[in-house]
Each structure stands twice: as structure tokens, then as C-alpha cells.
Amino acid sequence: MVSRVERGPVADWFWTIDRLFLITFVLLMGIGLMLSFAASPAVAERLNLDSFHFVKRHAFFMMPALGVMIGLSFLSPRQVRRMAMLILAASLIMMVLVLFIGLEVKGGRRWLSVGSMSIQPSEFMKPAFVVICAWLFAEHARQPEIPGNLFAILLFGIAAALLIAQPDLGQTILIGSVWGAMFFMAGMPWLWIVVLGVLGGAGFFGAYMTLPHVAGRIDRFLTGEGDTFQVDTAREAIIRGDWFGQGPGEGIVKRIIPDSHTDFIFSVAAEEFGIVFCMVLVAIFGFLVLRGLSHAYKERNDFNRLAVSGLVLLLGVQSMINIGVNLELLPAKGMTLPLISYGGSSMTAICVTAGFILALTRRRPEKRAQERSLFRSVAGVPAE
């Protein structure tokens, strides 16, 4: 335990960090490791690998990812902006390289090979993109003569174009949803809402008409015809799990789900631990989003307010898409469940997101003064 009277970076960090946020992030990582034991051995055996190959790699990725999260949580808001700028520039450059020298998997180029590992640059682009857009929106609100909104629109256009070129429509929809929510919170004019809504609808229709894999997934979702093996098997696993599951290691359907350790790990959790466990998991993600929005509501600094809101919405919308696909509420889309699914790039990038959230929600002298002032105004207590 660190004493309150101690002074230093670690002591200040310990007493100013949002410990509920920190505990929740670590809890999700622990649940992810536990579910890796349930979901990944069957996949490893199909690939003629050691049964615990993916479990070991999952644990291997956890340590540096946790270090990244803790390290970033020490940053000040200004340092968060600078770090986000560096990450965004590097990830956009790598996303361009992916189009030329990237690994092609299932018809898409999304990974760069680095030695024996592969990196998905778009995963790291997302949290950095949110932070920089929050800064641009905030700067425009502070000084209207600065074209922050225009720069944010151009940045979104660049990121979306690179994602569609991979192609990765799911990630495009994800960042578009979060970007739109941030723009709305920043005071988007109603004319912009209508214009961007029309453009978004036109873009979605264009993707349906020009990208066969997108059209195929939407048609299968609407009609139920074609290759629906993964989603049908995932649904069967959820139904078999009932309320309290078959028990750890007792799942059977999970053995034939191709991506049981990544995109469909939620279905494995349902089969082995039950719907009640899945409801708890959903509640944890809901808690993260609501606590983040609560922090943002109390925040008077526009950048902090928009950045925290955008980052927690990024986690919330991504988890909603993953769970929606597992429940057949959305068309099939390869998207991980944050901090739960297997994947080094995904886990590390989510920990970057978590680190930024922890850094921006730390209690600082000016922030504590703002909270006391807000409390006094609500309680009707005269200012000192």
C-alpha cells in the first residue's frame, strides 16, 4: 500500500487513478485468459499445433499489453495528445504499406508481417484517431477561427478510405459511429447531421453494390441462405449453454466453430458458463461505458470530455458489434471482443485505449476543484 503522505510519480498515480476502471480492465483481461483455455485448444488441434499454443501466446501478449496500459496511464492530457499523434502517424503509414506488402488473409490485406509476428495497424489507429479528433473538435470550440471540424472530417475521410481499401467495412462503421457521436457532442450543426447522414447512407449502399463480400454477408443475414455455418453453430452453442452452461471444458459445439477463440469467443462463453455469465460480461462493458460518460459529464475541459467519451464508446460499440454477431442480431463481421478475444494487436491496442482512458480520468488539482465547484452549485452551497 502506498501512503497518502508520500510524494512521487507512483504515489501520485496510485491516489489519483480511477481504481474501478483499472480493476475492470484487469478483470476483463483475466476473463479473456480464462476463456482462452476454453476456446482455443480445439482450434490449435485443428491446425496441428500444441493444444495450449494460443493460450500461451495469449498469456505472452498480456504482459506487455498490461505494461502499455499502466505506462500510458501516467501521462498528462497534453502527453496523451502527443502520444496519440505519434501512434496515429505511424499507424496510417503502416496502413498504406499494408495495401502493397500486407499479408492477405480471407481476401483482405490488414496485417503487416514483422519477423515471426503480424501487426494489424488499424487496431492502433482507432484510439489515436479518437484522441486527435477530440482535440480538433475541442480546438474549434475554443477558437472558432481554427478549422478543427474541417480537419477532423478530412482525417476521418483518410482513415475510412484506407480501411475500405483493405477492405474492412466493419472497422469503418465502428470509427464512423464513434466519430459521429463525438462530432454530435462537440455541437454538430443540424445541417451537418443531415448531410453526413445522407453521405453515410450513400456510402453503405455503395459498399453493398460494389463489394461482393459485403453484399454476401448482408444477404445471408437477411435471407438466411448461403454459407451461415459459423453463425448457426455459434447460435447452437449459446442455446446449448442455457442459463448456467455445461461447465468448464464441457463444451462440444465450440470444437467446430472456426474462429471460436477470436470472433466467436462469446458463444464459447455461453456454452460453457451460461447466459447468466454472458449477461454479467455485457454488464461489465456497460459499466465501462457509463462510468466513462459519467466522467465526461463532469469534465469541463472539452478535450478531456470528448476524448474520454469517444474512447469508452469505441470499446462499447466494438463489444456490441461482436456480441451482436454472435447473437445473429448483426451481419457476420470479424471483430474481436475487447480484452477477451485472442489477438496480440487487438489486445495491445485495446490496452492503449484503456491507458488513455485511465490517464484522462485521473484526479488532478484543477479537476478536483471543478468537482467541488459542481457539487456546491448542485447543493446550493455558496462559493468560498
N, C-alpha and C positions, 0 to 999 in steps of 0.2 A: 504494500500500500504506500502511496506517495503522500507525504504530509502536505497540508494546505499552506504551511508556512515556508515550504521550500520554494526556491525560485530557480528557474532554468527551463529550457525548452521542453523537456519531458514532463516536468511537474506542471507547467502551464498547459501543455497539451492534455494531460490527464484530467485536469479540473475544468477544462473548457470544452472538451469534446462532447458530442451528444452520444452518451453511452448506450442509449436504447438503439440508436441507429447502428452503432458499432456491433453490439450484441446480435442484432438481427442479421446483419451481413455475415458475421461469422457463423451464426446458426444455419443460414441458408447454405453456406459452403460445407458445413458438416452434413447437412441433409443430402447435398449433392454427392458427397463421398459415399454415404451410406447407400444411396440409390445406385451408385456406380457398381457396387458389389452385386446388386440385384439384376441390373440391366445389361452390363457389358460382357460377362463371361460367355453367354450364348453367341454374341457377335464375334468375339475373339475365336471361339471354337470353329465357327463357320469359315473364318479366314485362316484357319490352321495356325493360330497363334496360341501362346500360353493363355490359360483361362483367365488369369488376372492381369493380362497385358494392359488393358485400358484402365483398370483400377490403379495399377502402379503409375501409369502416366498421368492419370487424374490427380493422384496424390503429389506427383512430382510437379505438376503445374500449379498446385495450390500454394506451395511455399513461396515462390517468387511473386505470385499474384497477391497474396496476403501482404507481403513486404511492400509491393507497389501501393496498395491501398493505404497502409499505415504511413508510408513515406509521404504520399500526396496530402494526407490529412494534416500535416504540419504546415502546409503552405498558407500564406495570406491570400485574400481575394486577388490582389494585384499579381502575385506569383502564379495563382491558378490561371489567370488570363494569359500570362506569358507562356506557361507550360502548355496550355491548350493551343496557343498559336503555333508552337513548335510541333506538337503532335499532329495538328491539322495539316500543316505544310508537308510534313513527312508522309502522312497517310495519303494525301491527294497525289503526291508524286508517285508513290508506290501503286496507287490505283490506276494511274496512267500506264505504268510499267506492266501491270497485270494484263492489260489488253494485248500486249505484244509478247511477253515472255512468261505469262502466268500459266499455272497448271490447269488443264481443262478437266473438270470433273462433272459428270452428268450434264454435259452440254453447256456448262458455264465456266468462265475464267474469273476466278475470285481469289486464288491463292498464289502467293509467291513462294518458291522453294528457297530456303536458306539452310544450306547444309543438309542435315537429316530431318529438319523441321520445316513446316509450312506455316506461313503467316497470312491471315486474311486482313488486309489493310482497312477494308470498310468497317470492320468492327471497331478499330481505334479511331476512325474518322468520326463516328457518331457522337461520343461525349465531347470531343473537342469542337465539333461543329455546333453543338448546342451552346457551349460556353461562349464561343466567339459571336454567334448570332445574338445571344443575350446581351453581350457587350455592345454590339452595334445598335440594337434596339434601345438600350439604355442611353447611349450617347446621343441618339437622335432625340429622345425625350428630354435630355438635359440641355442640348443645344440644337434646336430645330434646323439651324443652317447646315449642320453636318448631315450628309445624306446617308445616315446609318441604315435606314429602312431599305434604301436602294441597294446598298452594298450587301445587306442580308439576303435580298431577293436574288442578286447575282450569285452569291455564294451558294444558295440553295440550288439555283439552276446548274451550277458547275457540279455540285455533289450528285444531284439527281441524274444528270447526263452521264456521269461516269458509272453510276450504279446501273442504269438502264443498259449501258453498253456491255455490261458483264455477261448476261443480263441478270439483274436482281431486282425484280419489281417489288418484292416483299419489303426489302430494306428501304426502297424508295418511298413506299407508302408509310413506313414507320417514321422516317425522318420528316416526311411531309406532314404527317399528323402532328408530330411534336412541334415542328417549326410553325405550323398554322396556329396551334394553341398558344405558343409564345407570342406570336405576332398579335393575336387577339388580346392577350393580357397586356401587351405594350400599348394598346389603344388603336388597333387597326380601324381605319375608317370603313363604314358600311359599304362604300363603293368598292374598296379593295376586297372585302369579303365576297361580294358578288362576282367580281372579276376573277379572283383566284379560285372561287368555287367552280365557275364555268371552265376555267383552264384545267383544273384538276379532273373534272368530269370528262373533258375532251381528251386529256392525256390518258386516262384509264380506258376510254373507248378505243383510242388509237393503239394502246398496248394490246387490247383484246383482238383487234383487227390485224395487227402486224406481227405479233409474237405468238407462234403456234403453241408453245408450251404453256403460255398464259391462258390462251383460249381453251386448250385442252383441260387444264385444271378447273377452270370456271365451269365448263360444260359438264365435266364429271361431277362437280359439286351440285349443279342444278338438276341434272338428269339421273345421276347415279349409275350411268352407263360407262363402260370402258374399264380401264385398269384402276380399280379402287381398293386394291389388296391391302395397302398399308392402313388406310383409314378404317376399313372394315375390320381388320384384325385388331387395331387399336380400340375400336368400339367394343369388340368381343372381350378384350382384356378388361376393360372398365366394367362391363356388365358382369363378368365372372367374379370380379373382386367384391361386388356387393358393398355393404356398408363397412365391414371391418376387414376385408381382404382374406386371401388364402393363407397368409402367414409368410414371413421372410424366407425366401428361397423356394417357395411352393408354387410360384407362377409357372404356367405351362404355355399360355398363348404368347408370352413375351419372347419365347425362343424362336418364333418365326417372324417377328416384326423386324424388318431390315435395319431400321435406324432406332432401335429401342434404347440405345444409350445416349442419343442426341435429341432428335426432333420429337420422339415419342416416349420419352422417359416418364412423362406424366401418366401415360397409360400403364406403364410397368408399376408405378407407384400405386395406381388404383387397384391393379390386380392383386398385388401382394399385401398392401396395407389398407386398402379400402377407400370408399368415397369420403368417409369422415376425415381420414388423413389428408386427402386431397383438398377438402374444404378448409382444413387448417392451413395448408400450404397457400391456398388462394388468399386466406385472411392475412397471412404474413406479408404477401405482396401488397395487399390493400392497405395494411398498416404503414408500409414504407411510403406509399404514395400519399396517404392522408397526413402522415407526420411531416413529410416534406412540404406539402401545400400549406400546412399549419405554420411551419417555419416561415414560408414565403409570405403568408398573410401578415405576419408580424414585422416583416422586414421593410424598412423604409428606403434602403438603398436599391435602386431599380435593377442594377446589375445582379446583385445577390438574389433578389426576388425572382427575376426571370430565369437565372441560371439554375437555381435550386428547383423551381417549378419544372423547367424543361428536363432536367436530369432525372427527377423522380418519375415524370411522365414517360421518359424514354424506357425506364425499367418496367413501368406499369403496362404500357402499350405492347412492349415486346412479350411480356409474360402473357398478356391477354391474347395475342395472336397465337402463341404456341399452344396455350390451353384450348383456345377456340378450335384450332385444327384438330387436336386430339379428341374433342367432343363433337366433331363434324358440324361445328357452327360456322366455320370459315373454310374456304378452299385450301387444299393442301399447300403448305409453304414451308420450305426448310428454314426454320428459325429456332434457335436454342432457347431453353428456359433459363433465364439469368441465374448464374451461380449454381445451377443444378445439373444441366446437361454437360456431357463430356465435350472438351474442346479447349485447347490452350489459348488460342486467340480470343475466343469468346470470354473465357474466364478472366484473363488478364485485362481485357478491355472493360468488362463489367466492373472489375476492381478499380480501374481508372475512374469510371463513373462514380463508384462508391467513395473513392478517395476525394474526388472533387466535392461530393455532397458533404462529407464529413468536414472538409476544410471550410466550406462556405457557411456551414451551420454552427461552427464553433462560437461560443460566447466570448465576445470581445468587449472592452470597456465601453465603447460607444454603443454597442448593441445592447448591453445591459442597461445603459442609461435610457435608450429608446424604449425598452420593455417596461422599465419603471414608469416612464412618462405615459406610455399607453395604458398601463394599469391604473395610474392615478386619474387619467381622463375618464376611463370607464367607470371607476369607483366614485368619481365626483370629488376626489381629494384635491385641494388646491396645491399648485406647484410650490416647491420650496423657494 
